[in-house]
Amino acid sequence: MLIPDRSPSGRIDVLANGPYQVGGGLPLLRALIISDARGDPVSWIVGEPYLASKTYRLCRCGHSRMWPICDATHGSVGFDGGETDSRVPYIERAEVIDGPALRLTDVRILCSNAGFCTREGGTWRLTSQSADPHARRLAIEQAGNCPSGRLVAWETNGEVIEPVLSPSVCVIQNPRIGIRGPLWVRGRIAVYSAAGVRYEKRNRLTLCGCGLSHNKPFCDGKHQDH
Ligand code: FES
């Protein structure tokens, strides 16, 4: 199960007990979650730019008065930004759910609680019902909308089914909960630790922007505990 490498030139550096430094002209965009009448997330509107700058620093402690832009408040709140992610490659820690016409992989600790996976029984059940074309299509759509890439859909022959995402950093806005949440990193952008070691490149990942994650630098959904 291999994901082809189409790497952009931009990069993100985690700074020790400080912000994310974004370089290489990566656009910073707003990503709005659209929900249906029941409140279940169904799609994204992505595109409105936040700022136009070739390099910028994004808040990692959650306390910036200019959030998502860093204003150096991390220094006065004693932010502990220690990186705790295990670095085990995604596929090695994934639970595999095999359906009749679709495979789903799931790494629970990466969940950013965006909520796209709950509609019509949820992505796991839809995968188990994937002999039905509607269930299969919906499972693929839900997995592809998962910003953290916790969920990934695969053909049963092992070919990955990934959305095409142009390299960008997105500030997720969820009107349902309206709090400071994760930063959505799209398009296989390289993220480097404070020690200069690159994390696994992934098409979709979410970085913690609230300072509360137990799996830094990645979001683990703790922003909802605010
Ligand atoms: S933004 Fe999700 S845990 Fe911090």
Boltz pocket constraint, residues with backbone or C-beta under 6 A from the ligand:
constraints:
  - pocket:
      binder: B
      contacts: [[A, 112], [A, 180], [A, 181], [A, 182], [A, 183], [A, 207], [A, 208], [A, 209], [A, 210], [A, 211], [A, 212], [A, 213], [A, 214], [A, 218], [A, 219], [A, 220], [A, 221], [A, 222], [A, 223], [A, 224]]
      max_distance: 6.0
